[in-house]
Amino acid sequence: MEDQTSLLLGIVFSGIGVGYFLYGKRQQHLVSLLCGLLLMGFTYFVSDLWVTLAIGLGAMALPFLLRA
């Protein structure tokens, strides 16, 4: 069950990461670009479910927190 959840989270976070990457590239926003790269690749190196959720949600929130 955990393998299926990890796979699904990897697909979701990678898809969101592509969006962040493209936005960061077009708008020349470095934080969004780097968070997109992180979201696309970190699931290959992290296998724990809760750590995956923490890193993914943190990387998704970081561009919004640093924008102000």
C-alpha positions, 0 to 999 in steps of 0.5 A, spaced: 500 500 500 505 504 501 508 503 494 502 505 491 501 511 495 509 513 494 508 512 486 502 516 486 505 522 490 511 522 486 506 523 480 502 528 483 509 532 485 512 531 479 506 534 475 506 540 479 513 541 479 513 541 471 508 547 472 512 551 477 519 550 473 515 552 466 512 558 470 519 560 473 522 559 467 517 564 463 517 569 469 524 569 470 523 567 478 529 563 480 525 560 487 519 557 482 524 554 478 528 551 483 522 548 487 520 545 480 526 542 479 526 539 487 519 537 486 520 533 479 526 529 482 526 529 490 521 523 490 527 518 487 531 519 493 526 519 499 522 513 500 518 515 507 511 517 506 511 523 511 518 525 509 515 525 502 509 529 504 513 534 508 518 536 502 513 536 497 508 541 501 514 545 503 517 546 496 510 548 494 509 553 499 516 556 498 515 560 492 508 563 495 512 565 502 518 568 499 514 572 494 512 577 499 
